[in-house]
Amino acid sequence: MLLLIGIDKDIAKKIEEDLGINVFILGKEAEDKLVKDIVANPQNLEDDDTWHERKFAIMHGMNNEEVKKVLSVFKTQGIKDVIFATTTETSLNWELSDLLNELLEEDEYFKKIKKDK
């Protein structure tokens, strides 16, 4: 399962077609939901597909080959500046907003490391 945040509906549809899996766009109303509840009952919770200033692709229940395919599709379609993540036992118990904040912090940390090299 692939959860998208901050990505246009038309692009999400192309991603879904290329991957051949269900892709769900999460809108702002998903912010306060637990990630485990979102993945247990996935649905497009879209009030505005680009409500977040950043783009996220959260992969749940995917093996390494599936993850590689997701990354490849994004690269092939030229979709840039996406923060990719896979769910963990810990992150499943977080509210989506907490997960996004953690991913943003990690992204900034890795950008700083790359810049300092």
Secondary structure by P-SEA (a helix, b strand, c coil): cbbbccccaaaaaaaaaaaccbbbbbccccccccaaaaaacccccccccccccbbbbbbccccaaaaaaaaaaaaaacccbbbbbbbccccccccaaaaaaaaaaaaaaaaaaaaac
